[in-house]
């Protein structure tokens, strides 16, 4: 059983910053990658940033230059530093971790950006 627990969400004004954390626990050896997705009300879940085991990082166009994903493999933790937040960044942010044949999701953390 693998658990992903997110933290760090909250309410922030436009232009502000937040840092999300996601810690993995349970029975696993290592993940091929970890990343962040988000889902706004009435919209589909979308990729925000992912980091693969080789170090490759992919960002969605709408966060390039504003968000930074980082990973502490020794702690099985992934972070998302979010800067210059916009009201349209308001969503539930989900942590994802994947192995060779499995994928795990956290419960999500709410990020609300006020204008």
Secondary structure as GFF3:
##gff-version 3
##sequence-region A 1 115
A	DSSP	beta_strand	2	7	.	.	.	ID=ss1
A	DSSP	beta_strand	10	13	.	.	.	ID=ss2
A	DSSP	beta_strand	18	26	.	.	.	ID=ss3
A	DSSP	beta_strand	33	39	.	.	.	ID=ss4
A	DSSP	beta_strand	46	52	.	.	.	ID=ss5
A	DSSP	beta_strand	57	59	.	.	.	ID=ss6
A	DSSP	three_ten_helix	61	63	.	.	.	ID=ss7
A	DSSP	beta_strand	67	72	.	.	.	ID=ss8
A	DSSP	three_ten_helix	73	75	.	.	.	ID=ss9
A	DSSP	beta_strand	77	82	.	.	.	ID=ss10
A	DSSP	three_ten_helix	87	89	.	.	.	ID=ss11
A	DSSP	beta_strand	91	98	.	.	.	ID=ss12
A	DSSP	beta_strand	103	105	.	.	.	ID=ss13
A	DSSP	beta_strand	109	114	.	.	.	ID=ss14
###
